[in-house]
Amino acid sequence: MIDIEYNRQDAVNYANRWALSRNPVYYDYSNIGGDCTNFASQVLYAGTGVMNYNRENGWYYINANDKSPSWTGVQFFYDFIVNNDGIGPYGVDAGIGDLLPGDFIQLGDRGGNFYHTLVLTDIVRLGRRRIYYVAAHSMDAFRRNLLSYDFENYRGIHILGARVEDSFDE
């Protein structure tokens, strides 16, 4: 396998372009459970260009009925990204201060149940203060201040890169 760089700018550009509308290439799950993680996966794919088609524990989208749970499910997305040691994107659980544009924030309740995935699109520094702006689907958002959400818990996912198959592997 070969590590490739995560193109954060391509990811952020995609998030900004599609935050308030839908890319017709992908199904809109808004009316059947939510579209937030589907949107986050699209953003991540825009920045990596690689999917993992493993049927048991991969991360992929072929069509509305043929996609991995990690493509659309909040917890499955997190589990795939932070545990992936194979093909596709990978990252680490991270605190807010370690996140960069193109990373992800998941909102949750006090009990540790996470229910919403946001794309971090910009960080504005005002002296020692930072304002985190996000994009999202389901509760569609473009350049929304993270602190305008009502949540009890959050976790960050910092994307480190992606892996592709080495064409010389046997």
C-alpha positions as CSV (number, residue, x, y, z in Angstrom):
1,M,0.0,0.0,0.0
2,I,1.0,3.6,-0.6
3,D,0.1,6.5,1.5
4,I,-1.4,9.5,-0.3
5,E,-2.0,13.0,1.0
6,Y,-5.4,14.2,2.0
7,N,-6.2,17.2,-0.2
8,R,-7.9,19.4,2.4
9,Q,-8.6,22.2,-0.1
10,D,-10.5,19.9,-2.5
11,A,-12.5,18.6,0.5
12,V,-13.3,22.1,1.8
13,N,-14.2,23.3,-1.7
14,Y,-16.6,20.4,-2.1
15,A,-18.2,21.1,1.3
16,N,-18.7,24.7,0.4
17,R,-20.1,23.9,-3.0
18,W,-22.6,21.4,-1.9
19,A,-23.5,22.5,1.7
20,L,-26.8,24.0,0.8
21,S,-27.7,21.7,-2.1
22,R,-27.3,18.1,-3.2
23,N,-24.8,16.5,-5.6
24,P,-27.1,14.5,-7.9
25,V,-24.4,11.7,-8.1
26,Y,-25.4,10.7,-4.5
27,Y,-28.7,9.8,-3.0
28,D,-30.1,12.2,-0.5
29,Y,-30.9,10.3,2.8
30,S,-32.5,13.4,4.5
31,N,-35.9,11.8,4.7
32,I,-34.7,8.4,5.9
33,G,-32.4,8.9,8.8
34,G,-30.4,11.9,7.7
35,D,-27.8,13.0,5.2
36,C,-25.0,14.4,7.4
37,T,-22.6,11.5,7.2
38,N,-23.4,10.8,3.6
39,F,-22.3,14.5,2.9
40,A,-19.2,14.1,5.2
41,S,-18.2,10.9,3.2
42,Q,-18.6,12.8,-0.1
43,V,-16.3,15.5,1.3
44,L,-13.8,13.0,2.4
45,Y,-13.9,11.2,-1.0
46,A,-13.4,14.6,-2.7
47,G,-10.2,15.0,-0.7
48,T,-8.9,11.5,-1.2
49,G,-10.4,10.0,-4.4
50,V,-10.2,6.5,-2.9
51,M,-12.8,4.2,-1.4
52,N,-12.5,0.8,0.4
53,Y,-14.8,-1.7,-1.2
54,N,-14.6,-4.4,1.5
55,R,-18.2,-5.6,1.9
56,E,-17.7,-6.4,5.6
57,N,-15.9,-3.3,6.9
58,G,-15.1,-1.0,4.1
59,W,-16.1,2.6,3.2
60,Y,-17.8,3.0,-0.2
61,Y,-20.7,4.3,-2.2
62,I,-21.9,2.6,-5.4
63,N,-25.5,3.7,-5.3
64,A,-28.3,4.4,-2.8
65,N,-28.8,0.7,-2.0
66,D,-25.2,-0.4,-2.4
67,K,-23.0,1.5,0.1
68,S,-21.2,0.7,3.3
69,P,-22.7,1.5,6.7
70,S,-19.6,3.6,7.3
71,W,-20.6,5.9,4.3
72,T,-23.8,7.1,6.0
73,G,-23.7,6.1,9.7
74,V,-22.2,8.4,12.3
75,Q,-20.7,5.8,14.5
76,F,-19.7,3.5,11.5
77,F,-17.9,6.5,9.8
78,Y,-15.9,7.2,13.0
79,D,-15.1,3.5,13.5
80,F,-13.9,3.1,10.0
81,I,-11.7,6.2,9.9
82,V,-10.0,5.8,13.2
83,N,-9.5,2.0,12.8
84,N,-8.7,1.7,9.1
85,D,-5.3,0.1,8.5
86,G,-6.1,-0.8,4.9
87,I,-7.2,0.9,1.7
88,G,-8.9,4.3,1.9
89,P,-8.9,7.3,4.2
90,Y,-7.7,7.1,7.8
91,G,-7.3,9.4,10.8
92,V,-7.3,9.8,14.5
93,D,-9.6,10.9,17.3
94,A,-8.6,14.5,18.0
95,G,-9.3,17.4,20.2
96,I,-10.7,20.6,18.8
97,G,-7.3,22.3,18.8
98,D,-5.8,19.6,16.6
99,L,-8.4,19.9,13.9
100,L,-7.8,21.5,10.5
101,P,-10.2,22.5,7.7
102,G,-11.3,19.3,6.0
103,D,-11.6,17.4,9.3
104,F,-14.8,16.3,10.9
105,I,-16.7,17.0,14.2
106,Q,-19.3,14.7,15.5
107,L,-21.9,16.0,18.0
108,G,-23.3,13.8,20.7
109,D,-25.2,13.5,24.0
110,R,-23.8,13.2,27.5
111,G,-24.0,9.4,27.3
112,G,-21.6,9.2,24.4
113,N,-24.2,8.6,21.6
114,F,-23.1,10.6,18.6
115,Y,-25.8,11.7,16.1
116,H,-24.5,14.4,13.7
117,T,-21.4,14.7,11.5
118,L,-20.1,18.2,10.6
119,V,-17.3,19.2,8.2
120,L,-14.9,21.8,9.5
121,T,-14.4,24.3,6.7
122,D,-12.6,27.2,8.3
123,I,-10.9,28.3,11.5
124,V,-10.8,32.1,12.2
125,R,-8.4,33.3,14.8
126,L,-9.3,36.4,16.8
127,G,-6.4,37.0,19.1
128,R,-6.3,33.9,21.3
129,R,-9.8,32.9,20.4
130,R,-10.7,30.6,17.6
131,I,-14.1,30.4,15.8
132,Y,-14.8,27.1,14.0
133,Y,-17.0,27.2,11.0
134,V,-18.7,24.1,9.6
135,A,-20.8,22.8,6.8
136,A,-23.4,20.0,7.1
137,H,-26.4,18.3,5.6
138,S,-29.7,17.2,7.4
139,M,-29.6,20.5,9.3
140,D,-28.1,22.2,6.2
141,A,-25.3,24.5,7.1
142,F,-22.8,26.7,5.2
143,R,-20.2,28.5,7.2
144,R,-22.1,28.0,10.5
145,N,-20.3,28.7,13.8
146,L,-19.9,25.5,15.7
147,L,-20.9,27.1,18.9
148,S,-24.4,27.9,17.4
149,Y,-25.2,24.2,17.8
150,D,-26.8,22.8,20.9
151,F,-24.8,19.7,21.9
152,E,-23.5,18.1,25.1
153,N,-20.6,16.2,23.7
154,Y,-18.4,16.2,20.6
155,R,-15.4,14.5,19.1
156,G,-13.0,15.4,16.4
157,I,-11.7,13.3,13.6
158,H,-8.4,14.5,12.1
159,I,-7.7,13.0,8.7
160,L,-4.1,11.9,8.3
161,G,-4.3,10.7,4.7
162,A,-5.4,7.7,2.6
163,R,-3.9,4.5,1.3
164,V,-4.1,3.1,-2.2
165,E,-3.0,-0.3,-3.5
166,D,0.5,-0.4,-4.7
167,S,0.3,-1.7,-8.3
168,F,3.4,-3.7,-7.6
169,D,1.9,-5.6,-4.7
170,E,1.4,-9.3,-5.4
